[in-house]
Amino acid sequence: MTKNAEAILRDALDLDEGERAEMAAALLESLEPAADEHEIELAWREEVKRRVAEIDGRQAELIPWETVRDQLLARLNDRS
């Protein structure tokens, strides 16, 4: 690490937790390749097709919303 980077790190470590988290997120985001919106859209379309095929082929277990909701509420109540 260069002296300049070390100085920036020292200054960053003096920030409050929220500012450090924002800075860390910005730095991590800068390392990720730019998302190709078209590729993302195509990937989601393929995922939806796959899931529909699983449902149509009776390979997926479908759970009624009421059951899922009750399970989630029970889990939340267990945390309290």
mmCIF file of the N, C-alpha and C atoms, coordinates in Angstrom:
data_MODEL
# 
_entry.id   MODEL 
# 
loop_
_atom_site.group_PDB 
_atom_site.id 
_atom_site.type_symbol 
_atom_site.label_atom_id 
_atom_site.label_alt_id 
_atom_site.label_comp_id 
_atom_site.label_asym_id 
_atom_site.label_entity_id 
_atom_site.label_seq_id 
_atom_site.pdbx_PDB_ins_code 
_atom_site.Cartn_x 
_atom_site.Cartn_y 
_atom_site.Cartn_z 
_atom_site.occupancy 
_atom_site.B_iso_or_equiv 
_atom_site.pdbx_formal_charge 
_atom_site.auth_seq_id 
_atom_site.auth_comp_id 
_atom_site.auth_asym_id 
_atom_site.auth_atom_id 
_atom_site.pdbx_PDB_model_num 
ATOM 1   N N  . MET A 1 1  ? 0.861   -1.171  0.000   1.00 0.00 ? 1  MET A N  1 
ATOM 2   C CA . MET A 1 1  ? 0.000   0.000   0.000   1.00 0.00 ? 1  MET A CA 1 
ATOM 3   C C  . MET A 1 1  ? 0.908   1.235   0.000   1.00 0.00 ? 1  MET A C  1 
ATOM 4   N N  . THR A 1 2  ? 0.572   2.196   -0.837  1.00 0.00 ? 2  THR A N  1 
ATOM 5   C CA . THR A 1 2  ? 1.371   3.420   -0.908  1.00 0.00 ? 2  THR A CA 1 
ATOM 6   C C  . THR A 1 2  ? 1.138   4.273   0.336   1.00 0.00 ? 2  THR A C  1 
ATOM 7   N N  . LYS A 1 3  ? 2.023   5.212   0.546   1.00 0.00 ? 3  LYS A N  1 
ATOM 8   C CA . LYS A 1 3  ? 1.868   6.125   1.693   1.00 0.00 ? 3  LYS A CA 1 
ATOM 9   C C  . LYS A 1 3  ? 0.572   6.932   1.558   1.00 0.00 ? 3  LYS A C  1 
ATOM 10  N N  . ASN A 1 4  ? 0.240   7.310   0.338   1.00 0.00 ? 4  ASN A N  1 
ATOM 11  C CA . ASN A 1 4  ? -0.995  8.051   0.105   1.00 0.00 ? 4  ASN A CA 1 
ATOM 12  C C  . ASN A 1 4  ? -2.207  7.202   0.506   1.00 0.00 ? 4  ASN A C  1 
ATOM 13  N N  . ALA A 1 5  ? -2.211  5.936   0.094   1.00 0.00 ? 5  ALA A N  1 
ATOM 14  C CA . ALA A 1 5  ? -3.318  5.037   0.435   1.00 0.00 ? 5  ALA A CA 1 
ATOM 15  C C  . ALA A 1 5  ? -3.375  4.817   1.944   1.00 0.00 ? 5  ALA A C  1 
ATOM 16  N N  . GLU A 1 6  ? -2.216  4.685   2.591   1.00 0.00 ? 6  GLU A N  1 
ATOM 17  C CA . GLU A 1 6  ? -2.189  4.508   4.042   1.00 0.00 ? 6  GLU A CA 1 
ATOM 18  C C  . GLU A 1 6  ? -2.775  5.728   4.743   1.00 0.00 ? 6  GLU A C  1 
ATOM 19  N N  . ALA A 1 7  ? -2.475  6.916   4.247   1.00 0.00 ? 7  ALA A N  1 
ATOM 20  C CA . ALA A 1 7  ? -3.016  8.150   4.841   1.00 0.00 ? 7  ALA A CA 1 
ATOM 21  C C  . ALA A 1 7  ? -4.528  8.202   4.671   1.00 0.00 ? 7  ALA A C  1 
ATOM 22  N N  . ILE A 1 8  ? -4.984  7.828   3.502   1.00 0.00 ? 8  ILE A N  1 
ATOM 23  C CA . ILE A 1 8  ? -6.438  7.808   3.260   1.00 0.00 ? 8  ILE A CA 1 
ATOM 24  C C  . ILE A 1 8  ? -7.107  6.802   4.190   1.00 0.00 ? 8  ILE A C  1 
ATOM 25  N N  . LEU A 1 9  ? -6.490  5.631   4.363   1.00 0.00 ? 9  LEU A N  1 
ATOM 26  C CA . LEU A 1 9  ? -7.042  4.617   5.258   1.00 0.00 ? 9  LEU A CA 1 
ATOM 27  C C  . LEU A 1 9  ? -7.099  5.134   6.688   1.00 0.00 ? 9  LEU A C  1 
ATOM 28  N N  . ARG A 1 10 ? -6.048  5.773   7.156   1.00 0.00 ? 10 ARG A N  1 
ATOM 29  C CA . ARG A 1 10 ? -6.054  6.328   8.521   1.00 0.00 ? 10 ARG A CA 1 
ATOM 30  C C  . ARG A 1 10 ? -7.199  7.324   8.679   1.00 0.00 ? 10 ARG A C  1 
ATOM 31  N N  . ASP A 1 11 ? -7.364  8.197   7.684   1.00 0.00 ? 11 ASP A N  1 
ATOM 32  C CA . ASP A 1 11 ? -8.452  9.182   7.751   1.00 0.00 ? 11 ASP A CA 1 
ATOM 33  C C  . ASP A 1 11 ? -9.809  8.486   7.729   1.00 0.00 ? 11 ASP A C  1 
ATOM 34  N N  . ALA A 1 12 ? -9.934  7.462   6.896   1.00 0.00 ? 12 ALA A N  1 
ATOM 35  C CA . ALA A 1 12 ? -11.196 6.740   6.792   1.00 0.00 ? 12 ALA A CA 1 
ATOM 36  C C  . ALA A 1 12 ? -11.547 6.056   8.105   1.00 0.00 ? 12 ALA A C  1 
ATOM 37  N N  . LEU A 1 13 ? -10.554 5.514   8.781   1.00 0.00 ? 13 LEU A N  1 
ATOM 38  C CA . LEU A 1 13 ? -10.807 4.828   10.042  1.00 0.00 ? 13 LEU A CA 1 
ATOM 39  C C  . LEU A 1 13 ? -11.253 5.781   11.146  1.00 0.00 ? 13 LEU A C  1 
ATOM 40  N N  . ASP A 1 14 ? -11.025 7.071   10.950  1.00 0.00 ? 14 ASP A N  1 
ATOM 41  C CA . ASP A 1 14 ? -11.482 8.067   11.921  1.00 0.00 ? 14 ASP A CA 1 
ATOM 42  C C  . ASP A 1 14 ? -12.948 8.450   11.712  1.00 0.00 ? 14 ASP A C  1 
ATOM 43  N N  . LEU A 1 15 ? -13.529 8.026   10.605  1.00 0.00 ? 15 LEU A N  1 
ATOM 44  C CA . LEU A 1 15 ? -14.939 8.334   10.328  1.00 0.00 ? 15 LEU A CA 1 
ATOM 45  C C  . LEU A 1 15 ? -15.849 7.527   11.239  1.00 0.00 ? 15 LEU A C  1 
ATOM 46  N N  . ASP A 1 16 ? -17.100 7.991   11.380  1.00 0.00 ? 16 ASP A N  1 
ATOM 47  C CA . ASP A 1 16 ? -18.037 7.203   12.182  1.00 0.00 ? 16 ASP A CA 1 
ATOM 48  C C  . ASP A 1 16 ? -18.422 5.944   11.411  1.00 0.00 ? 16 ASP A C  1 
ATOM 49  N N  . GLU A 1 17 ? -19.066 5.034   12.096  1.00 0.00 ? 17 GLU A N  1 
ATOM 50  C CA . GLU A 1 17 ? -19.379 3.720   11.518  1.00 0.00 ? 17 GLU A CA 1 
ATOM 51  C C  . GLU A 1 17 ? -20.194 3.820   10.229  1.00 0.00 ? 17 GLU A C  1 
ATOM 52  N N  . GLY A 1 18 ? -21.184 4.698   10.215  1.00 0.00 ? 18 GLY A N  1 
ATOM 53  C CA . GLY A 1 18 ? -22.028 4.846   9.026   1.00 0.00 ? 18 GLY A CA 1 
ATOM 54  C C  . GLY A 1 18 ? -21.245 5.340   7.820   1.00 0.00 ? 18 GLY A C  1 
ATOM 55  N N  . GLU A 1 19 ? -20.371 6.326   8.053   1.00 0.00 ? 19 GLU A N  1 
ATOM 56  C CA . GLU A 1 19 ? -19.560 6.845   6.949   1.00 0.00 ? 19 GLU A CA 1 
ATOM 57  C C  . GLU A 1 19 ? -18.577 5.791   6.449   1.00 0.00 ? 19 GLU A C  1 
ATOM 58  N N  . ARG A 1 20 ? -18.001 5.021   7.375   1.00 0.00 ? 20 ARG A N  1 
ATOM 59  C CA . ARG A 1 20 ? -17.076 3.946   6.963   1.00 0.00 ? 20 ARG A CA 1 
ATOM 60  C C  . ARG A 1 20 ? -17.815 2.904   6.136   1.00 0.00 ? 20 ARG A C  1 
ATOM 61  N N  . ALA A 1 21 ? -19.051 2.565   6.538   1.00 0.00 ? 21 ALA A N  1 
ATOM 62  C CA . ALA A 1 21 ? -19.840 1.584   5.786   1.00 0.00 ? 21 ALA A CA 1 
ATOM 63  C C  . ALA A 1 21 ? -20.142 2.096   4.387   1.00 0.00 ? 21 ALA A C  1 
ATOM 64  N N  . GLU A 1 22 ? -20.509 3.379   4.262   1.00 0.00 ? 22 GLU A N  1 
ATOM 65  C CA . GLU A 1 22 ? -20.778 3.954   2.946   1.00 0.00 ? 22 GLU A CA 1 
ATOM 66  C C  . GLU A 1 22 ? -19.521 3.935   2.076   1.00 0.00 ? 22 GLU A C  1 
ATOM 67  N N  . MET A 1 23 ? -18.387 4.270   2.678   1.00 0.00 ? 23 MET A N  1 
ATOM 68  C CA . MET A 1 23 ? -17.135 4.282   1.940   1.00 0.00 ? 23 MET A CA 1 
ATOM 69  C C  . MET A 1 23 ? -16.763 2.864   1.496   1.00 0.00 ? 23 MET A C  1 
ATOM 70  N N  . ALA A 1 24 ? -16.925 1.909   2.391   1.00 0.00 ? 24 ALA A N  1 
ATOM 71  C CA . ALA A 1 24 ? -16.604 0.515   2.057   1.00 0.00 ? 24 ALA A CA 1 
ATOM 72  C C  . ALA A 1 24 ? -17.496 0.028   0.911   1.00 0.00 ? 24 ALA A C  1 
ATOM 73  N N  . ALA A 1 25 ? -18.777 0.359   0.967   1.00 0.00 ? 25 ALA A N  1 
ATOM 74  C CA . ALA A 1 25 ? -19.701 -0.053  -0.092  1.00 0.00 ? 25 ALA A CA 1 
ATOM 75  C C  . ALA A 1 25 ? -19.300 0.580   -1.423  1.00 0.00 ? 25 ALA A C  1 
ATOM 76  N N  . ALA A 1 26 ? -18.937 1.847   -1.398  1.00 0.00 ? 26 ALA A N  1 
ATOM 77  C CA . ALA A 1 26 ? -18.530 2.534   -2.628  1.00 0.00 ? 26 ALA A CA 1 
ATOM 78  C C  . ALA A 1 26 ? -17.258 1.916   -3.199  1.00 0.00 ? 26 ALA A C  1 
ATOM 79  N N  . LEU A 1 27 ? -16.316 1.582   -2.339  1.00 0.00 ? 27 LEU A N  1 
ATOM 80  C CA . LEU A 1 27 ? -15.076 0.961   -2.804  1.00 0.00 ? 27 LEU A CA 1 
ATOM 81  C C  . LEU A 1 27 ? -15.340 -0.419  -3.395  1.00 0.00 ? 27 LEU A C  1 
ATOM 82  N N  . LEU A 1 28 ? -16.169 -1.215  -2.719  1.00 0.00 ? 28 LEU A N  1 
ATOM 83  C CA . LEU A 1 28 ? -16.499 -2.543  -3.247  1.00 0.00 ? 28 LEU A CA 1 
ATOM 84  C C  . LEU A 1 28 ? -17.229 -2.442  -4.577  1.00 0.00 ? 28 LEU A C  1 
ATOM 85  N N  . GLU A 1 29 ? -18.148 -1.501  -4.671  1.00 0.00 ? 29 GLU A N  1 
ATOM 86  C CA . GLU A 1 29 ? -18.895 -1.324  -5.916  1.00 0.00 ? 29 GLU A CA 1 
ATOM 87  C C  . GLU A 1 29 ? -17.957 -0.938  -7.058  1.00 0.00 ? 29 GLU A C  1 
ATOM 88  N N  . SER A 1 30 ? -16.912 -0.173  -6.737  1.00 0.00 ? 30 SER A N  1 
ATOM 89  C CA . SER A 1 30 ? -15.981 0.253   -7.784  1.00 0.00 ? 30 SER A CA 1 
ATOM 90  C C  . SER A 1 30 ? -15.162 -0.914  -8.332  1.00 0.00 ? 30 SER A C  1 
ATOM 91  N N  . LEU A 1 31 ? -15.114 -2.021  -7.606  1.00 0.00 ? 31 LEU A N  1 
ATOM 92  C CA . LEU A 1 31 ? -14.364 -3.198  -8.047  1.00 0.00 ? 31 LEU A CA 1 
ATOM 93  C C  . LEU A 1 31 ? -15.199 -4.137  -8.894  1.00 0.00 ? 31 LEU A C  1 
ATOM 94  N N  . GLU A 1 32 ? -16.518 -3.989  -8.845  1.00 0.00 ? 32 GLU A N  1 
ATOM 95  C CA . GLU A 1 32 ? -17.412 -4.865  -9.593  1.00 0.00 ? 32 GLU A CA 1 
ATOM 96  C C  . GLU A 1 32 ? -17.534 -4.374  -11.023 1.00 0.00 ? 32 GLU A C  1 
ATOM 97  N N  . PRO A 1 33 ? -17.581 -5.297  -11.958 1.00 0.00 ? 33 PRO A N  1 
ATOM 98  C CA . PRO A 1 33 ? -17.781 -4.865  -13.348 1.00 0.00 ? 33 PRO A CA 1 
ATOM 99  C C  . PRO A 1 33 ? -19.164 -4.246  -13.505 1.00 0.00 ? 33 PRO A C  1 
ATOM 100 N N  . ALA A 1 34 ? -19.280 -3.324  -14.438 1.00 0.00 ? 34 ALA A N  1 
ATOM 101 C CA . ALA A 1 34 ? -20.565 -2.671  -14.688 1.00 0.00 ? 34 ALA A CA 1 
ATOM 102 C C  . ALA A 1 34 ? -21.579 -3.708  -15.154 1.00 0.00 ? 34 ALA A C  1 
ATOM 103 N N  . ALA A 1 35 ? -22.768 -3.609  -14.621 1.00 0.00 ? 35 ALA A N  1 
ATOM 104 C CA . ALA A 1 35 ? -23.824 -4.553  -14.975 1.00 0.00 ? 35 ALA A CA 1 
ATOM 105 C C  . ALA A 1 35 ? -24.354 -4.239  -16.369 1.00 0.00 ? 35 ALA A C  1 
ATOM 106 N N  . ASP A 1 36 ? -24.521 -5.270  -17.155 1.00 0.00 ? 36 ASP A N  1 
ATOM 107 C CA . ASP A 1 36 ? -25.125 -5.136  -18.474 1.00 0.00 ? 36 ASP A CA 1 
ATOM 108 C C  . ASP A 1 36 ? -26.615 -5.392  -18.316 1.00 0.00 ? 36 ASP A C  1 
ATOM 109 N N  . GLU A 1 37 ? -27.401 -4.328  -18.408 1.00 0.00 ? 37 GLU A N  1 
ATOM 110 C CA . GLU A 1 37 ? -28.841 -4.427  -18.172 1.00 0.00 ? 37 GLU A CA 1 
ATOM 111 C C  . GLU A 1 37 ? -29.498 -5.455  -19.089 1.00 0.00 ? 37 GLU A C  1 
ATOM 112 N N  . HIS A 1 38 ? -29.049 -5.522  -20.330 1.00 0.00 ? 38 HIS A N  1 
ATOM 113 C CA . HIS A 1 38 ? -29.624 -6.476  -21.278 1.00 0.00 ? 38 HIS A CA 1 
ATOM 114 C C  . HIS A 1 38 ? -29.345 -7.908  -20.828 1.00 0.00 ? 38 HIS A C  1 
ATOM 115 N N  . GLU A 1 39 ? -28.119 -8.170  -20.389 1.00 0.00 ? 39 GLU A N  1 
ATOM 116 C CA . GLU A 1 39 ? -27.764 -9.514  -19.909 1.00 0.00 ? 39 GLU A CA 1 
ATOM 117 C C  . GLU A 1 39 ? -28.573 -9.887  -18.680 1.00 0.00 ? 39 GLU A C  1 
ATOM 118 N N  . ILE A 1 40 ? -28.759 -8.934  -17.792 1.00 0.00 ? 40 ILE A N  1 
ATOM 119 C CA . ILE A 1 40 ? -29.532 -9.185  -16.577 1.00 0.00 ? 40 ILE A CA 1 
ATOM 120 C C  . ILE A 1 40 ? -30.976 -9.521  -16.936 1.00 0.00 ? 40 ILE A C  1 
ATOM 121 N N  . GLU A 1 41 ? -31.554 -8.751  -17.846 1.00 0.00 ? 41 GLU A N  1 
ATOM 122 C CA . GLU A 1 41 ? -32.931 -9.001  -18.278 1.00 0.00 ? 41 GLU A CA 1 
ATOM 123 C C  . GLU A 1 41 ? -33.059 -10.391 -18.899 1.00 0.00 ? 41 GLU A C  1 
ATOM 124 N N  . LEU A 1 42 ? -32.111 -10.771 -19.749 1.00 0.00 ? 42 LEU A N  1 
ATOM 125 C CA . LEU A 1 42 ? -32.138 -12.097 -20.370 1.00 0.00 ? 42 LEU A CA 1 
ATOM 126 C C  . LEU A 1 42 ? -32.011 -13.205 -19.318 1.00 0.00 ? 42 LEU A C  1 
ATOM 127 N N  . ALA A 1 43 ? -31.136 -12.983 -18.343 1.00 0.00 ? 43 ALA A N  1 
ATOM 128 C CA . ALA A 1 43 ? -30.950 -13.988 -17.287 1.00 0.00 ? 43 ALA A CA 1 
ATOM 129 C C  . ALA A 1 43 ? -32.237 -14.172 -16.489 1.00 0.00 ? 43 ALA A C  1 
ATOM 130 N N  . TRP A 1 44 ? -32.921 -13.061 -16.174 1.00 0.00 ? 44 TRP A N  1 
ATOM 131 C CA . TRP A 1 44 ? -34.182 -13.166 -15.430 1.00 0.00 ? 44 TRP A CA 1 
ATOM 132 C C  . TRP A 1 44 ? -35.254 -13.877 -16.252 1.00 0.00 ? 44 TRP A C  1 
ATOM 133 N N  . ARG A 1 45 ? -35.311 -13.585 -17.553 1.00 0.00 ? 45 ARG A N  1 
ATOM 134 C CA . ARG A 1 45 ? -36.291 -14.260 -18.415 1.00 0.00 ? 45 ARG A CA 1 
ATOM 135 C C  . ARG A 1 45 ? -36.054 -15.766 -18.421 1.00 0.00 ? 45 ARG A C  1 
ATOM 136 N N  . GLU A 1 46 ? -34.779 -16.160 -18.509 1.00 0.00 ? 46 GLU A N  1 
ATOM 137 C CA . GLU A 1 46 ? -34.447 -17.586 -18.504 1.00 0.00 ? 46 GLU A CA 1 
ATOM 138 C C  . GLU A 1 46 ? -34.800 -18.225 -17.158 1.00 0.00 ? 46 GLU A C  1 
ATOM 139 N N  . GLU A 1 47 ? -34.564 -17.494 -16.078 1.00 0.00 ? 47 GLU A N  1 
ATOM 140 C CA . GLU A 1 47 ? -34.900 -18.010 -14.751 1.00 0.00 ? 47 GLU A CA 1 
ATOM 141 C C  . GLU A 1 47 ? -36.406 -18.200 -14.602 1.00 0.00 ? 47 GLU A C  1 
ATOM 142 N N  . VAL A 1 48 ? -37.177 -17.229 -15.090 1.00 0.00 ? 48 VAL A N  1 
ATOM 143 C CA . VAL A 1 48 ? -38.638 -17.340 -15.026 1.00 0.00 ? 48 VAL A CA 1 
ATOM 144 C C  . VAL A 1 48 ? -39.100 -18.538 -15.849 1.00 0.00 ? 48 VAL A C  1 
ATOM 145 N N  . LYS A 1 49 ? -38.547 -18.718 -17.044 1.00 0.00 ? 49 LYS A N  1 
ATOM 146 C CA . LYS A 1 49 ? -38.909 -19.875 -17.877 1.00 0.00 ? 49 LYS A CA 1 
ATOM 147 C C  . LYS A 1 49 ? -38.598 -21.184 -17.158 1.00 0.00 ? 49 LYS A C  1 
ATOM 148 N N  . ARG A 1 50 ? -37.433 -21.229 -16.519 1.00 0.00 ? 50 ARG A N  1 
ATOM 149 C CA . ARG A 1 50 ? -37.036 -22.442 -15.793 1.00 0.00 ? 50 ARG A CA 1 
ATOM 150 C C  . ARG A 1 50 ? -38.009 -22.738 -14.662 1.00 0.00 ? 50 ARG A C  1 
ATOM 151 N N  . ARG A 1 51 ? -38.374 -21.706 -13.912 1.00 0.00 ? 51 ARG A N  1 
ATOM 152 C CA . ARG A 1 51 ? -39.283 -21.902 -12.784 1.00 0.00 ? 51 ARG A CA 1 
ATOM 153 C C  . ARG A 1 51 ? -40.680 -22.312 -13.246 1.00 0.00 ? 51 ARG A C  1 
ATOM 154 N N  . VAL A 1 52 ? -41.159 -21.699 -14.323 1.00 0.00 ? 52 VAL A N  1 
ATOM 155 C CA . VAL A 1 52 ? -42.471 -22.061 -14.857 1.00 0.00 ? 52 VAL A CA 1 
ATOM 156 C C  . VAL A 1 52 ? -42.456 -23.512 -15.324 1.00 0.00 ? 52 VAL A C  1 
ATOM 157 N N  . ALA A 1 53 ? -41.364 -23.925 -15.972 1.00 0.00 ? 53 ALA A N  1 
ATOM 158 C CA . ALA A 1 53 ? -41.256 -25.313 -16.428 1.00 0.00 ? 53 ALA A CA 1 
ATOM 159 C C  . ALA A 1 53 ? -41.272 -26.267 -15.238 1.00 0.00 ? 53 ALA A C  1 
ATOM 160 N N  . GLU A 1 54 ? -40.620 -25.909 -14.138 1.00 0.00 ? 54 GLU A N  1 
ATOM 161 C CA . GLU A 1 54 ? -40.636 -26.742 -12.929 1.00 0.00 ? 54 GLU A CA 1 
ATOM 162 C C  . GLU A 1 54 ? -42.049 -26.841 -12.370 1.00 0.00 ? 54 GLU A C  1 
ATOM 163 N N  . ILE A 1 55 ? -42.770 -25.729 -12.378 1.00 0.00 ? 55 ILE A N  1 
ATOM 164 C CA . ILE A 1 55 ? -44.150 -25.746 -11.879 1.00 0.00 ? 55 ILE A CA 1 
ATOM 165 C C  . ILE A 1 55 ? -45.022 -26.600 -12.786 1.00 0.00 ? 55 ILE A C  1 
ATOM 166 N N  . ASP A 1 56 ? -44.907 -26.367 -14.095 1.00 0.00 ? 56 ASP A N  1 
ATOM 167 C CA . ASP A 1 56 ? -45.716 -27.134 -15.054 1.00 0.00 ? 56 ASP A CA 1 
ATOM 168 C C  . ASP A 1 56 ? -45.388 -28.626 -14.986 1.00 0.00 ? 56 ASP A C  1 
ATOM 169 N N  . GLY A 1 57 ? -44.132 -28.952 -14.741 1.00 0.00 ? 57 GLY A N  1 
ATOM 170 C CA . GLY A 1 57 ? -43.722 -30.347 -14.655 1.00 0.00 ? 57 GLY A CA 1 
ATOM 171 C C  . GLY A 1 57 ? -43.915 -30.945 -13.271 1.00 0.00 ? 57 GLY A C  1 
ATOM 172 N N  . ARG A 1 58 ? -44.540 -30.182 -12.394 1.00 0.00 ? 58 ARG A N  1 
ATOM 173 C CA . ARG A 1 58 ? -44.822 -30.613 -11.016 1.00 0.00 ? 58 ARG A CA 1 
ATOM 174 C C  . ARG A 1 58 ? -43.547 -31.018 -10.265 1.00 0.00 ? 58 ARG A C  1 
ATOM 175 N N  . GLN A 1 59 ? -42.454 -30.332 -10.588 1.00 0.00 ? 59 GLN A N  1 
ATOM 176 C CA . GLN A 1 59 ? -41.183 -30.585 -9.902  1.00 0.00 ? 59 GLN A CA 1 
ATOM 177 C C  . GLN A 1 59 ? -40.972 -29.612 -8.738  1.00 0.00 ? 59 GLN A C  1 
ATOM 178 N N  . ALA A 1 60 ? -41.746 -28.540 -8.719  1.00 0.00 ? 60 ALA A N  1 
ATOM 179 C CA . ALA A 1 60 ? -41.611 -27.538 -7.670  1.00 0.00 ? 60 ALA A CA 1 
ATOM 180 C C  . ALA A 1 60 ? -42.721 -27.725 -6.648  1.00 0.00 ? 60 ALA A C  1 
ATOM 181 N N  . GLU A 1 61 ? -42.364 -27.530 -5.389  1.00 0.00 ? 61 GLU A N  1 
ATOM 182 C CA . GLU A 1 61 ? -43.365 -27.595 -4.329  1.00 0.00 ? 61 GLU A CA 1 
ATOM 183 C C  . GLU A 1 61 ? -43.948 -26.194 -4.138  1.00 0.00 ? 61 GLU A C  1 
ATOM 184 N N  . LEU A 1 62 ? -45.229 -26.048 -4.386  1.00 0.00 ? 62 LEU A N  1 
ATOM 185 C CA . LEU A 1 62 ? -45.885 -24.758 -4.218  1.00 0.00 ? 62 LEU A CA 1 
ATOM 186 C C  . LEU A 1 62 ? -46.488 -24.683 -2.823  1.00 0.00 ? 62 LEU A C  1 
ATOM 187 N N  . ILE A 1 63 ? -46.223 -23.572 -2.161  1.00 0.00 ? 63 ILE A N  1 
ATOM 188 C CA . ILE A 1 63 ? -46.697 -23.378 -0.787  1.00 0.00 ? 63 ILE A CA 1 
ATOM 189 C C  . ILE A 1 63 ? -47.637 -22.187 -0.780  1.00 0.00 ? 63 ILE A C  1 
ATOM 190 N N  . PRO A 1 64 ? -48.842 -22.347 -0.249  1.00 0.00 ? 64 PRO A N  1 
ATOM 191 C CA . PRO A 1 64 ? -49.792 -21.228 -0.207  1.00 0.00 ? 64 PRO A CA 1 
ATOM 192 C C  . PRO A 1 64 ? -49.226 -20.055 0.598   1.00 0.00 ? 64 PRO A C  1 
ATOM 193 N N  . TRP A 1 65 ? -49.541 -18.833 0.159   1.00 0.00 ? 65 TRP A N  1 
ATOM 194 C CA . TRP A 1 65 ? -49.058 -17.633 0.825   1.00 0.00 ? 65 TRP A CA 1 
ATOM 195 C C  . TRP A 1 65 ? -49.400 -17.637 2.311   1.00 0.00 ? 65 TRP A C  1 
ATOM 196 N N  . GLU A 1 66 ? -50.567 -18.072 2.659   1.00 0.00 ? 66 GLU A N  1 
ATOM 197 C CA . GLU A 1 66 ? -50.976 -18.064 4.068   1.00 0.00 ? 66 GLU A CA 1 
ATOM 198 C C  . GLU A 1 66 ? -50.018 -18.886 4.916   1.00 0.00 ? 66 GLU A C  1 
ATOM 199 N N  . THR A 1 67 ? -49.582 -20.039 4.385   1.00 0.00 ? 67 THR A N  1 
ATOM 200 C CA . THR A 1 67 ? -48.646 -20.904 5.113   1.00 0.00 ? 67 THR A CA 1 
ATOM 201 C C  . THR A 1 67 ? -47.298 -20.214 5.263   1.00 0.00 ? 67 THR A C  1 
ATOM 202 N N  . VAL A 1 68 ? -46.813 -19.629 4.186   1.00 0.00 ? 68 VAL A N  1 
ATOM 203 C CA . VAL A 1 68 ? -45.523 -18.920 4.230   1.00 0.00 ? 68 VAL A CA 1 
ATOM 204 C C  . VAL A 1 68 ? -45.592 -17.767 5.221   1.00 0.00 ? 68 VAL A C  1 
ATOM 205 N N  . ARG A 1 69 ? -46.682 -16.988 5.143   1.00 0.00 ? 69 ARG A N  1 
ATOM 206 C CA . ARG A 1 69 ? -46.851 -15.853 6.048   1.00 0.00 ? 69 ARG A CA 1 
ATOM 207 C C  . ARG A 1 69 ? -46.839 -16.315 7.498   1.00 0.00 ? 69 ARG A C  1 
ATOM 208 N N  . ASP A 1 70 ? -47.586 -17.369 7.810   1.00 0.00 ? 70 ASP A N  1 
ATOM 209 C CA . ASP A 1 70 ? -47.640 -17.882 9.184   1.00 0.00 ? 70 ASP A CA 1 
ATOM 210 C C  . ASP A 1 70 ? -46.265 -18.351 9.658   1.00 0.00 ? 70 ASP A C  1 
ATOM 211 N N  . GLN A 1 71 ? -45.520 -19.000 8.771   1.00 0.00 ? 71 GLN A N  1 
ATOM 212 C CA . GLN A 1 71 ? -44.171 -19.458 9.133   1.00 0.00 ? 71 GLN A CA 1 
ATOM 213 C C  . GLN A 1 71 ? -43.240 -18.278 9.401   1.00 0.00 ? 71 GLN A C  1 
ATOM 214 N N  . LEU A 1 72 ? -43.319 -17.253 8.560   1.00 0.00 ? 72 LEU A N  1 
ATOM 215 C CA . LEU A 1 72 ? -42.485 -16.060 8.757   1.00 0.00 ? 72 LEU A CA 1 
ATOM 216 C C  . LEU A 1 72 ? -42.836 -15.349 10.056  1.00 0.00 ? 72 LEU A C  1 
ATOM 217 N N  . LEU A 1 73 ? -44.120 -15.195 10.325  1.00 0.00 ? 73 LEU A N  1 
ATOM 218 C CA . LEU A 1 73 ? -44.540 -14.531 11.567  1.00 0.00 ? 73 LEU A CA 1 
ATOM 219 C C  . LEU A 1 73 ? -44.081 -15.339 12.783  1.00 0.00 ? 73 LEU A C  1 
ATOM 220 N N  . ALA A 1 74 ? -44.153 -16.646 12.704  1.00 0.00 ? 74 ALA A N  1 
ATOM 221 C CA . ALA A 1 74 ? -43.700 -17.493 13.814  1.00 0.00 ? 74 ALA A CA 1 
ATOM 222 C C  . ALA A 1 74 ? -42.205 -17.306 14.041  1.00 0.00 ? 74 ALA A C  1 
ATOM 223 N N  . ARG A 1 75 ? -41.442 -17.247 12.968  1.00 0.00 ? 75 ARG A N  1 
ATOM 224 C CA . ARG A 1 75 ? -39.994 -17.059 13.097  1.00 0.00 ? 75 ARG A CA 1 
ATOM 225 C C  . ARG A 1 75 ? -39.679 -15.700 13.707  1.00 0.00 ? 75 ARG A C  1 
ATOM 226 N N  . LEU A 1 76 ? -40.407 -14.670 13.267  1.00 0.00 ? 76 LEU A N  1 
ATOM 227 C CA . LEU A 1 76 ? -40.196 -13.337 13.830  1.00 0.00 ? 76 LEU A CA 1 
ATOM 228 C C  . LEU A 1 76 ? -40.543 -13.308 15.310  1.00 0.00 ? 76 LEU A C  1 
ATOM 229 N N  . ASN A 1 77 ? -41.611 -13.969 15.710  1.00 0.00 ? 77 ASN A N  1 
ATOM 230 C CA . ASN A 1 77 ? -42.015 -14.011 17.117  1.00 0.00 ? 77 ASN A CA 1 
ATOM 231 C C  . ASN A 1 77 ? -41.003 -14.777 17.952  1.00 0.00 ? 77 ASN A C  1 
ATOM 232 N N  . ASP A 1 78 ? -40.349 -15.801 17.378  1.00 0.00 ? 78 ASP A N  1 
ATOM 233 C CA . ASP A 1 78 ? -39.320 -16.562 18.101  1.00 0.00 ? 78 ASP A CA 1 
ATOM 234 C C  . ASP A 1 78 ? -38.104 -15.723 18.418  1.00 0.00 ? 78 ASP A C  1 
ATOM 235 N N  . ARG A 1 79 ? -37.842 -14.698 17.603  1.00 0.00 ? 79 ARG A N  1 
ATOM 236 C CA . ARG A 1 79 ? -36.671 -13.819 17.822  1.00 0.00 ? 79 ARG A CA 1 
ATOM 237 C C  . ARG A 1 79 ? -36.883 -12.894 18.985  1.00 0.00 ? 79 ARG A C  1 
ATOM 238 N N  . SER A 1 80 ? -38.128 -12.598 19.313  1.00 0.00 ? 80 SER A N  1 
ATOM 239 C CA . SER A 1 80 ? -38.435 -11.616 20.370  1.00 0.00 ? 80 SER A CA 1 
ATOM 240 C C  . SER A 1 80 ? -38.177 -12.164 21.737  1.00 0.00 ? 80 SER A C  1 
# 
